[in-house]
């Protein structure tokens, strides 16, 4: 896909900010040769890369704030999340500010760029820290992830996120390489309607059916799983989705 023109709102913002930066840097510039910044998509996405580090095998921490790995996740999923931030279905001020004026084609180009980045095997296969959760809790978490719970009308996580839990193209993310606290926070956001998706919002429904202890069990078990060296989103689901999901039609 050819590089799309920089959207008008960003051009306007840059036209206002860059002269100020140039003035501030004038003394240094006088003694150093001018360098032309390449107009590439990677250069334009430098603010995203600063936090999400596409070549890292796991998420990153910047200033004590955790940012999940987005490299290698399905493009449709990344695109949906960018749209959700722009439209207010997800709330994080920095993300909302960055995508607020970006059109759909540009968001899709960003998503495809990150989807094409895959972390090095040497990093992605590093063993996670041993879980301190009781064995019964980990067993419950594994049971929910692999088999679900018919009594609670809960499908297995693998039924949607793939048998390897590495996600499924075009729009279902993987569940590996995520800290326990981050998984807990996302379930809480769905349960409290802070995070939403296109209706029917399947993850919000699942979050409502899970007891807090089950959320803790799932997150503890997932966080203790290593990521295989060949972890890639599956091309398709082996079977139809077990429940309607608006973000993964």
N, C-alpha and C positions, 0 to 999 in steps of 0.2 A: 504494500500500500504506500503511495507517495506521501511525503510529509505534508500535512495540511497547513495552510497559512495560520499564523498566530491570530487567535480571535481578537476582534476589535477592542473589547474591554481590556484585555491584557496589553495590547499595543498602547492604549491610552494610558494605562497605569505605568507602563515602562517609560513612556514619553515624559511623564511627570517625575518619576523617581530617578531615572538615569542621569539627567542633568545635575541633580543634587549630589548624586554619588560622584559624578565626574568632578564637581567643584571640590568636594571633600578630598578627593584623591589627587588633586592637581599638583601639589608639591612633589609627591612621589612620582607622578607621571612625567614630570619635567626631566627627571634624571634616568628614566627607564624607557626603552623603546616600546611603542604601542603594540599591543597584541590583539589580533582579531579573534573574537570568540566565535567558534563555528556554530552555525545555525542548524543544529541537529536535534532530533527528538530527545536523545539522551541529555543534551545540554539543557533543553527546555524542562526536562523532568528532574533536574538537579535537586529541587526542593523535596521531591518525593524520595529520591535516592538517599538524601541525607538522613532520613529516618528509617526507610524500609530496606535499605541495603540489598539490592537484588541479587548480588553474588554471594550472599551469606546463606548458609543452610538452615538457619533458624531465625526467629525474630530478633530484634535488636532493642536495646535500652538506651534511650537518649534523655539525659537529665533525670533519670529515675523513672521515666515513663516507658512502658513497654509498647513497642510497635510490632505487629505481627508480620511474618514473612508473607509477601505477596508474589514473589518470584515463582513462576511455574504453576500458579493456580489457574484454573480455567478462565479464559478471556471473558466468557459470558458472566461468570460470577464477579470478576473484578469490575466489569462494566456496570452490572447491576448495583454494586456497592457505591461506585462513583455517582450514579444517578440517585441512589437513595440518600447520600450525603447532600447532594444538590437540592433534592426535593424535600428534605426534612424528615425522611423516614429513619435516618440515623443521625445522631447528634454528636459531633465533635467539632468545636469552633474552627480549629485550624483547617480541617478537611473541608468543611463547608465553605470557608473563605476561599480556599484554593480552587474549588470547582464551581463556585456559585454562578459564574458567567460563561462557563464552557459549554459549547453545543454538543449534542449527542455524538456526531462523527468524531470529534476530537477526543471525547472520553473513550470511545471505542478504540481509537488508535493508541491511547495510553494503555488501555487494558491489554491490547494485543502485544505491546512492547514487553510488559512485565510477564505476561503468560509465556513468552518465548524464552525467558531466563530460567535456567535450572541450576540449583545449588550444586556445588561440587560434591561428589560422592563421599570424599574423605570427611566432609563436614556433616553431611546429612546422615551418615551412619554412626556418628558418635553416640555412645550409650547415654541415655538420660540418667539423672540421679535416681538412686533407688528410692522407691516410695516408702514413706513412713506410715501409710494407711494400714489398718488391720487387714489380715488376709480375707476376712469375710466381706469387708467393704470392696476390696479389689475383685473378689469373685462376683459380687453383685454387679459391679461396673462392667466386667467382661460379659456377663450374661446379658445385660441390657444392650451393650454395643453389638454383640454377635447374634442375639436371639430376640431382643425386645421383651415385652411383657404383655401377653394377650389380655390378662385381667385388667390392665390399665389402658388397653387399646393403644399400646406403644409399639411401633414397628422397630425393628433392629436398626441401629445406626448404619450398619453395612448395607442395608437394603437401599439406602439412598446415596451414601457417601462412598460406596464401592467396597468390595471384599477386602481390598488392601488398605482401605481408609485413606486413599490418596486422592479422592475426588473423582468426579465423572464429568467429562465434557458434555455440553458446553458451559454449564452453569452451577455445578455442585462442587463445593470446596473440599479439600482434604482436611482431616482432623488430627494429623500427626504434627509433631514439632510445635505444639501449643502448650504453654504453661497451664498448670491446674487453675491458678487464679484467673487467668484470662478466660478459660472456658466457663468457669463459675460466673464471671461477670457478664458474659454474653447470654447465658441462660437467664440471669437476673434481669438483664435489659429486655429480653423478649417477654418475660413474665410480667414486668412492670410497664410494658408498652413503650419503653424508651427506644428500643430497636424494633423496626417494623420492615415488612417486605410487601410485595404485591400480594393482594388477596387471591386465593386463600393462603394465609400466612401459616404454613405448615409448622415452622419452628416455634411460633408463638403457641400453637395448639399443643405441641409436644411439651413445651416448657410448663404449660398450665397443668398437664397431667403428671408431671414428675414431682415427687416429693423432694424437699431439700436434701434429704439423705441420699436419694438416688442421683441427684445432680452431683453431689460430692463424690459418689462412687464412680460415676462416669468420668468425671474430670481427673480423678486420681488414677484410674486405670489408663486412660488415654495418655496422660503425662508421663507414664512409666514405660511407654512403648517406643522402641527404637524405630528409626525410619530406614526402610530398605534402600540399598544403593540405587535400585532401578525404580524408585517410587515416581510414578507419573500418573496424572489423571487418566482413568480408563476412557476409552473412546465412546462407550455406550454402556447403559445399564443392562445387566443380564436379564432382568425382568422389569415390567412396568413399576412405576413408583407405587408404594403401598398406600399413599394417600395424596389427595390433590395438593399441589404446591405451585402457587402463582409465579414464583421466581424461577422455576425450573419446568416450564411447560413441556 
